[in-house]
């Protein structure tokens, strides 16, 4: 019975195939007839621009997306080479490096990692045309590992990247990394977003936050290169890999584009980043949230009336002696619950929210004080230049 059933199925399939051969191929039929054919379900809208997939096509829908992303974006990617002379006690050593970058605008501004050009005495940028230009360092921010260069190239050779929005990213989303691993220019690798909101140590021993983790292959030379989504929009800048050998392990990291968008305008205008200062040098994690340990004298937090730990002193007489005892009153400290209505549960959450603001901006802190929630308005200051 099973074999007989199988034969009927095969016979039906062969009959359908012969009938199809005698008639016009179904995807060559007029649009109105093809739309009525149940096989038209194969014609699925392309994620890129609505282009239909033809079963007779040379590429699959996924391959078409890959091709479209590369053709749309590869001219925005540059190859960066650096040279520096390193002096030790006895000798001078020539050090050469390489990385990747993205064209920001037609004025010649180039985005890359700071660690790609750090201490470089000569920087060269190669465009997709093969033309090479000398580059100047416009500005850098060591905390976020972002640098902006500038080259004097004809505007018609510069293809700026299209900007995306990293706040809308999801784990599992497909991504594309384009760069110059091992000097192989404009190489594209694909993968997915493996996780979001990772942290990485920066060069000044602070943490870079909101980092994107990806599994697209990254190797030496990919640093500073762009990370794109399926629509060819810049969503991050590839910056590091987790590896004991320096080669790809499937764990890569990228700086989110929203961080880049906040930093780059200041680097182009001022050459550095002026960060907001809330005037709270020390905080501690508590079950209720981040608590203030101390406020900077005269700083924004003190001016707004925020409170930290309090030292309580008490004198007691013991015989002929007067003894002064001190204790720390932790219950006196304010606990931060939210910034501008956005809840914060950890010290890192609070710091990230403050860093997303600008000096001079007025914020509203929701605070727990002696068990009662209150709101405190605070005007952010400007952090001192390191």
C-alpha positions in Angstrom: 0.0 0.0 0.0 2.8 2.4 0.8 4.6 1.7 -2.5 1.4 2.1 -4.5 0.6 5.4 -2.9 4.1 6.6 -3.6 3.7 5.6 -7.3 0.5 7.6 -7.5 2.3 10.7 -6.1 5.2 10.3 -8.5 2.8 9.7 -11.5 0.9 12.9 -10.6 4.0 14.9 -10.3 5.3 13.7 -13.7 1.9 14.4 -15.3 2.0 18.0 -13.9 5.6 18.4 -15.1 4.7 17.3 -18.7 1.7 19.6 -18.7 3.8 22.5 -17.6 6.4 21.7 -20.3 3.7 21.9 -23.0 2.6 25.3 -21.8 4.3 28.6 -21.2 6.5 28.6 -18.1 4.3 29.9 -15.2 6.7 32.7 -14.3 6.5 33.9 -18.0 2.7 34.2 -18.0 1.0 37.6 -18.0 0.9 39.3 -14.6 -2.8 38.8 -14.2 -2.6 35.0 -14.8 0.5 34.5 -12.8 -1.1 36.3 -9.8 -3.9 33.7 -9.8 -1.4 30.8 -9.8 -0.9 29.3 -6.3 2.8 28.9 -7.1 3.0 32.7 -7.1 3.7 32.4 -3.4 7.3 31.8 -4.5 7.4 35.4 -5.6 8.1 36.9 -2.1 8.9 40.6 -1.7 12.6 41.2 -1.4 13.6 42.7 2.0 15.8 45.3 0.2 13.6 47.1 -2.3 10.6 45.0 -3.1 12.3 43.1 -6.0 10.6 39.8 -6.6 12.5 36.5 -6.5 12.2 34.4 -9.6 12.7 30.6 -9.2 14.7 30.8 -12.4 17.0 33.4 -10.9 20.6 32.7 -10.4 20.5 33.9 -6.7 18.3 33.2 -3.7 16.5 36.0 -1.9 19.1 35.9 0.9 21.9 36.1 -1.6 20.2 39.0 -3.3 20.1 40.9 0.0 23.8 40.2 0.5 24.6 41.4 -3.0 22.5 44.6 -2.6 24.1 45.5 0.7 27.6 45.1 -0.7 26.9 47.0 -3.9 25.2 49.8 -1.9 27.9 50.2 0.7 31.3 49.0 -0.3 32.3 52.3 -1.8 31.8 53.9 1.6 34.5 51.8 3.1 38.2 52.9 3.2 41.5 51.2 4.0 43.7 53.0 6.6 47.4 52.5 7.0 49.6 54.1 9.6 53.2 54.5 10.4 54.9 55.6 13.6 58.5 55.6 15.0 58.7 54.1 18.4 61.6 55.2 20.6 63.1 53.0 23.3 66.3 53.4 25.3 68.6 52.6 22.5 66.8 52.2 19.2 64.0 53.7 17.0 61.6 51.1 15.7 59.3 51.7 12.7 55.8 50.5 13.5 53.2 50.0 10.8 49.5 49.4 11.3 46.3 49.0 9.3 42.6 49.2 9.8 39.3 50.2 8.2 37.0 53.3 8.1 33.9 54.8 6.7 33.2 57.9 4.7 31.1 60.3 6.8 30.5 63.1 4.3 31.7 64.7 1.0 34.0 67.1 2.9 36.4 64.2 3.4 35.7 63.2 7.0 36.5 59.5 7.8 35.3 57.5 10.8 37.5 54.9 12.4 38.7 53.6 15.8 41.0 55.7 17.8 43.2 52.7 18.5 43.8 52.3 14.7 45.5 55.8 14.5 46.7 56.3 18.1 50.2 57.8 18.1 50.5 57.5 14.3 52.8 60.0 12.7 51.6 59.2 9.2 48.1 58.2 8.2 47.1 57.2 4.7 43.5 56.5 3.5 42.8 54.4 0.3 39.4 54.8 -1.3 37.5 52.2 -3.3 39.0 53.7 -6.5 42.5 52.8 -5.3 43.4 56.4 -4.9 45.4 57.0 -1.7 45.4 60.3 0.4 47.2 61.6 3.3 44.9 62.0 6.3 44.9 64.4 9.3 43.5 63.5 12.7 40.6 65.9 13.3 39.7 64.6 16.8 39.4 61.5 19.0 37.7 60.2 22.1 39.6 57.5 23.9 36.7 56.6 26.1 34.5 55.5 23.2 37.5 54.5 20.9 36.2 56.8 18.2 38.4 59.0 15.9 37.6 61.3 12.9 40.1 61.8 10.1 40.0 64.1 7.1 41.3 63.7 3.6 41.4 66.1 0.7 39.6 64.0 -1.9 37.3 65.0 -4.7 33.6 65.0 -3.5 32.6 62.8 -6.4 34.9 60.0 -5.1 33.3 60.1 -1.6 30.2 58.0 -0.8 29.0 58.7 2.7 27.4 55.9 4.7 23.7 56.0 5.4 23.0 56.2 9.2 20.7 53.7 11.0 19.4 53.6 14.6 21.0 51.2 17.1 18.2 51.6 19.6 16.0 49.5 17.3 18.4 46.5 17.1 17.3 43.0 18.0 19.3 39.9 18.9 19.2 37.6 15.9 19.1 40.4 13.4 21.4 39.8 10.3 24.4 42.1 10.0 27.2 42.7 7.6 30.8 43.7 8.4 32.9 45.3 5.7 36.6 46.0 6.2 40.1 45.1 5.3 41.2 42.0 7.2 44.9 41.2 6.6 44.9 44.0 4.0 42.2 42.4 1.8 40.3 45.5 0.9 36.5 45.8 1.3 35.9 42.2 2.4 32.4 41.5 3.5 31.4 38.9 6.2 27.9 38.2 7.5 26.4 37.1 10.8 23.8 38.0 13.4 23.6 40.1 16.5 24.5 37.7 19.2 23.8 40.1 22.1 23.3 43.7 23.0 24.4 46.1 25.8 27.8 44.4 26.4 30.6 46.4 28.1 34.2 46.6 27.0 37.2 48.2 28.8 38.5 51.4 27.2 42.0 52.7 27.1 41.5 55.0 30.1 40.3 52.0 32.2 36.7 53.0 32.1 33.9 51.0 30.4 32.4 51.4 27.0 28.7 50.6 27.3 25.9 49.5 25.0 28.3 47.4 22.9 26.9 45.2 20.1 28.1 41.6 20.1 28.2 39.9 16.7 29.3 36.5 15.2 30.3 37.9 11.8 34.0 37.1 11.2 36.3 39.9 12.3 40.1 39.8 12.0 43.1 42.1 12.2 42.4 45.0 9.9 38.6 45.0 10.5 38.9 47.6 13.3 37.2 50.8 12.5 35.1 49.3 9.7 31.3 49.7 9.4 28.6 47.3 10.5 25.5 47.4 8.3 22.0 46.1 8.5 20.1 44.4 5.7 19.1 47.8 4.3 22.7 49.0 4.1 22.4 51.4 7.0 25.3 52.0 9.4 24.4 50.5 12.8 27.9 50.2 14.4 31.6 50.3 14.0 33.6 47.1 14.5 36.1 47.5 17.2 37.3 44.3 18.9 37.2 40.5 19.1 37.4 38.1 22.0 40.4 36.0 21.1 43.5 34.6 22.6 45.2 34.4 19.2 44.2 37.7 17.7 42.1 35.9 15.0 38.4 35.4 14.6 36.6 33.2 17.1 33.0 34.2 16.3 32.8 36.7 19.1 33.1 40.3 17.9 32.1 43.7 19.2 30.9 46.9 17.6 30.3 50.4 18.9 26.6 51.3 18.4 25.9 54.0 15.8 23.9 56.1 18.3 27.1 56.5 20.4 28.9 57.5 17.2 26.3 60.0 16.3 26.6 61.6 19.7 30.4 61.8 19.6 31.3 62.6 16.0 29.8 66.1 15.7 31.8 67.2 18.8 35.0 65.7 17.3 34.5 67.6 14.0 33.6 70.8 15.8 35.9 70.8 18.8 38.3 68.0 18.3 37.3 66.4 21.6 34.2 65.4 23.6 32.8 67.6 26.3 30.9 65.3 28.7 28.2 66.2 31.2 29.0 66.3 34.8 26.4 65.4 37.5 28.7 66.1 40.4 28.5 62.7 42.0 32.0 61.2 42.2 31.1 58.1 44.3 28.1 55.8 44.3 27.3 52.4 45.7 24.9 49.7 44.6 22.0 48.9 47.1 19.0 46.7 46.8 16.8 49.8 46.1 19.2 51.1 43.4 22.3 53.2 43.0 22.9 55.3 46.2 25.0 58.5 46.4 28.0 58.1 48.6 29.2 61.7 48.3 28.6 64.8 46.2 31.3 67.1 44.8 31.4 70.4 46.7 29.8 73.1 44.6 28.8 70.6 41.9 25.5 70.2 40.2 24.3 67.5 42.6 25.1 69.6 45.7 23.5 72.6 44.2 20.3 70.6 43.5 20.2 69.4 47.1 21.1 65.8 46.6 22.5 64.0 49.6 25.1 61.3 50.2 26.3 59.4 53.3 26.5 61.5 56.5 29.1 61.2 59.2 27.4 61.4 62.6 29.7 62.3 65.5 28.9 61.8 69.2 30.8 62.7 72.3 30.6 60.5 75.4 32.3 61.0 78.8 34.1 58.1 80.4 35.5 59.1 83.7 37.8 62.1 83.2 37.9 61.5 79.4 35.7 62.8 76.6 35.6 60.3 73.7 34.3 61.3 70.3 32.8 58.4 68.2 31.9 58.6 64.5 29.6 56.5 62.4 28.4 56.6 58.8 24.7 57.2 58.4 23.9 55.4 55.1 20.2 56.0 55.5 20.8 59.7 54.9 21.9 59.0 51.2 19.6 59.5 48.3 18.9 56.5 46.1 18.4 57.3 42.4 15.3 55.6 40.9 15.0 57.2 37.5 16.5 59.8 35.1 13.9 61.8 33.2 11.3 59.0 33.8 13.6 56.2 32.7 14.2 53.7 35.5 17.8 53.0 36.6 18.6 49.9 38.7 22.4 49.9 38.7 25.2 52.4 38.9 26.0 51.6 35.2 22.4 52.4 34.2 22.7 55.8 35.9 26.1 56.6 34.4 24.8 55.6 30.9 21.8 57.8 31.2 23.9 60.8 32.3 26.4 60.2 29.5 23.6 60.4 26.9 22.9 64.0 28.0 24.6 67.2 27.2 26.3 69.8 29.4 23.8 72.6 30.4 20.8 70.3 30.0 18.2 70.2 32.8 17.2 66.7 33.9 14.8 65.4 36.5 15.9 62.7 38.9 13.4 60.5 40.7 15.0 59.9 44.1 14.2 57.8 47.2 14.9 59.9 50.3 14.3 58.4 53.7 11.8 56.0 52.2 9.8 58.6 50.3 10.1 59.2 46.5 10.8 62.8 45.4 11.7 64.5 42.2 14.8 66.7 41.9 15.7 69.0 39.0 19.4 69.3 38.2 21.4 71.3 35.6 24.3 69.2 34.3 27.7 70.8 34.3 30.7 70.2 31.9 33.2 67.6 33.0 36.8 68.8 33.4 39.1 67.9 30.5 41.2 64.9 31.3 
